[in-house]
Structure formats: structure tokens, C-alpha cells
Amino acid sequence: MRNRALVLLLLAVACREGRTPPAASTAARPPVAISTAAAQVATRIPAAAPAPDATTSRRTALVAAVERASGAVVSINVTSTQEAAPRSPWDFFFVPEGARVVQGYGTGFVVRPNGVIVTNQHVVANARKVVVTLPDGTDLPAKVLGEDPLTDIAVLKVTRTGLPTITPGRSTDLMIGEWVVAMGNPYAYLLGNAEPTVTVGVVSATSRNILPTGEQPGLYLDMIQTDAAINPGNSGGPLTNVLGEVIGVNSSIFTSSGGSVGLGFAIPIERALRVADEIIKNGSVRRAWVGLDVEGAAAMREWKSQGGVAVASVAADGPAARAGLRTGDVLMEANGRRLRNYLDWEAVKLDLHVGDTVGLSVRSSGGTVRRRIVTGDLPTVTAAKVTVLQDLQLINVTPQVRAERGIRSERGALIFRISPQVSRATGLEEGDVIVGVNRTAVRDAEQVEDLLNVRSGEVIRVYVERQGQITFTDLVFR
């Protein structure tokens, strides 16, 4: 969702006035001695150069960068179902108060000529209908191939071939202060056409970790910070270098007004394309599990005295336990990256594939040691699923599942997946743990299926653990 920049190269050309030599005399003249120094000066006098063409001098590297990338930038119009919510730095939709069906706008860019488009997940969240507008104004219906809320990346597909595509760059060698260009669709149709808006700025910082908020489902880690103006509607647009190579996906801003104040953030392009490739191949992202938790935000001020991140818990028989890690160990480095707080550790985990090896420098009771964790699948992914009420998918709470999700209850049924319709009707949410139905404690998912088999009109009370607290909801079956 964002953009800006501009550089002028002024060429100074020294011109000397030519003089016509006097006519040569027919009389013979003796040779004139010229000193060596004078001869050297004479050879250094350049020939007069023509003045540079005005059009050529205006065609800067930034103009070329925009020309190279803008043809692959698209506008996205989303009809979605949402509950009205307060505006936040992470929400760029214009949501009328009390509305449930709303129009949202964003940006994306083409990564494959057969119509595959990358954008932000929050642009297409809860989408009922998605329309993509090409730079020439053509509207095309789009299908959401998949979404990953954790990284805030989504992939769309339109039925069109031969589309211009972006050229991926690298975010790993960015220099603080180098020029960048943000392209997007700020304020959507209010600007009157589908051509992307361009703004220019510099790389303000790299590897920025943004503290999560209650309204922020994604993890914004290792972000590229820029002062290129990014405004509502720019989400999902490309951030390019001066070569026109895409180095990031514009995703968020810090603002008190809802508009740009020079604090924009972009997801590194390497992460965005890795997630997009997994979505294209599998429809979702296969997350890696390391089997340990570290101390959170409350310990962020202690990293200098600790020298790293303290391990808060280790899952029994998980990857970390098999690697010899224990509660109380301090992780100092991971894959060569210094760990200052839990966000640094989360950034390492976010880019891991299942089966990757994580090399750790660990301070334990016996001194500093090296450990190697081989990551595995998340326990909730490999666990057996039980489907009830057609749209409610449950899994048993096990020690590994408890460790993965931070569940306090020792038994119960975790809601792994629930449709939006059932969630609105029941008040249940993904991640809730059903621990009781009426006066019966729940041991496993199969028991929930039996307890919900009630007569029409009967009211039952379902107790759940949500974010570490026990709450309940009453259901009436008709």
C-alpha cells in the first residue's frame, strides 16, 4: 500500500570560447618552442560538448524503476463480511460503523504471467468477492488461492495469461538511506483511475520487529522500514529498489491519523514469495515446530543481563527436547542471528520449513554449548481430527498440543477449525478449548460429539478455555 522518491543528476559542462587563428603567412617562420607543461595543459582542454537533452536529464533511475515495475501492479476491490471495528494501524479498510458486508481496497502485484498475484492477507480477509483491476483499467474476477494470516500474505488468481510480472530483488543487502519506491492504490477509486500511485523515500531501517497488538493477527518481524508515503489502499503493493526490483510487500504503518506519517513497513520479498509458493503448491503454509517457548514481552528488558532469551518451557518428546534443551536455558544465537528478545526468536521460527535445522548457541548450567534442533510438523496439524456440527473441527488436547498452543487445561477438545457462520451462531472461536458441556467435564473430541447430540430446542452450556481464561456460551439447537 505505499510509495515515493526522486534523484536529479546535474551535469556541469565547461565550455571554452574558440578563437580563429590568424591567416598563415607565406613567409617561412622559425619553429616556436612550446614548453612541456604548456603542451600538457593543451592536451587536457576538452572539446566543446553539446548541452544535454532536457528529456534525457529528467529520465532518472527512479523513473526507470517505476517503468520496470508498474505494469505488474494491480488494484484489488474486496467485498467482505466483517463486524465493524475501530480503526487501527493494521486495518486499511473503510468500514462503515455497524456494517457487516463492506467494501475494501488494496493493492497487489503479478508474480506469474498466468495471473498469480501476491497481496496482503488482511486485504482479502473474509472476502466474499474479489475483483482485480489491471493498470489499463480491465476488471477481472479473482479467486483467493490461499491466505496466511501469520505472515499477512495471500495469493490470488485471475484468468489471464501473458501478464507483466515483477522482478524479485533482495532484502538481505539493503543499505540504510538507499532510495526505494512504493507503488499502490491509495484511496482506490477516489483518485479516478487504475494506474498505481508512486511515492519515493529511503530505507529508514531494516530488521524491524513490531510488537503485536490485540488487533494484529500477523507477526510483523524483520520488516523493512521506509519513509516513502504509504496510505490506506496501498497494502499489498510492491516496494522496489532503484533498479525496479521488488524488495518488499507494503503492509503496515504507524499513524495516529490513519494516513502516512513517514513510518511505513514492508514484508521482505523472500518471505512473501516463499509463503506464496507454499500456498500455490499446497493451499496453505506448512509451519515448522521447534517444541519450545521462550519468555515473552515481560522479559524484554532483561536481555542485556541474560545475554539472550530464556527458555520458558520445553515440550515433552518434541524437537527441542530431543536436542537436549531444558527449561531455564538461555538462547544466545540462532542460525548465526543474535537473539535479544522473543521477537528475534519468533523471526527465526517464521522463516523455517519443516525439516530445517536450527543451530543454537545456548548458555546452560554447564556453560555455553551448541545445540541443533531438527524441526517437525505442528502437533495440531498431524493430530487426528473429529468433525461435529458439520463445520466444527476438533482435536484432542495432548501434552504436545498444550505446548504448541499454550493451553492450561490438561484435557479437552481444541477447536482447530470453525466456519465463520458457526462461529457467529455459537460464539465459539478457533483456538478455544472445550473443557465442559453442562456439568460434564470433556476428556476428548469424541466425547464432545456425543454431548452435543441433543434434542431440538434443548439449551446446553459449553465451557471453554480462551486465552488462558475459562468462559462459557449457551447454545440452543433447533
Number of C-alpha atoms within 10 A of each C-alpha: 37 38 30 22 19 16 13 11 10 8 9 8 12 10 13 11 5 8 6 5 6 6 6 7 7 6 6 7 7 6 6 6 6 8 8 9 8 9 10 10 9 10 8 8 11 11 10 12 10 8 10 12 8 8 8 8 12 13 13 15 18 24 17 13 19 22 12 19 24 22 19 24 30 30 31 31 24 22 18 19 17 16 13 15 13 8 15 17 17 20 21 26 20 15 19 13 10 10 13 13 17 18 19 23 26 29 33 32 31 27 21 17 15 16 19 25 27 26 31 29 23 26 29 26 20 15 20 14 16 22 19 24 21 21 17 11 13 11 17 16 15 22 18 20 18 22 24 20 16 14 21 24 27 27 30 26 21 19 11 11 11 9 16 19 21 22 16 17 19 15 22 12 8 15 13 14 12 13 24 29 33 33 35 34 33 26 19 21 13 8 11 8 15 21 20 27 20 21 21 25 20 20 21 20 17 21 17 16 16 14 11 14 11 5 13 17 14 17 20 26 25 24 25 27 23 32 25 29 25 34 23 25 28 34 34 36 34 37 35 31 26 21 19 25 22 27 26 28 36 33 33 28 30 17 16 11 10 16 15 19 16 17 16 27 32 29 28 24 24 19 18 21 18 13 24 28 15 14 20 16 10 12 16 17 20 17 16 20 23 25 26 20 22 22 16 14 12 9 14 15 11 14 17 11 7 15 17 25 31 24 20 15 20 24 22 14 12 23 21 24 18 15 15 11 23 17 16 17 19 25 28 23 22 19 12 11 14 17 22 20 25 23 24 22 22 18 18 17 17 18 15 17 17 15 13 15 15 20 16 19 22 22 21 16 11 6 7 14 11 13 16 18 22 18 22 19 17 20 22 20 13 9 15 12 19 18 18 17 11 9 14 19 20 30 25 24 27 20 16 19 20 19 20 20 16 13 23 14 18 11 21 26 28 29 24 20 18 21 15 15 10 15 15 11 11 14 12 23 20 17 19 23 29 30 26 21 20 14 10 13 15 21 17 20 25 17 15 24 14 10 15 15 11 13 10 9 10 10 14 17 14 23 23 26 21 18 14 13 10 14 14 18 13 13 16 14 12 9
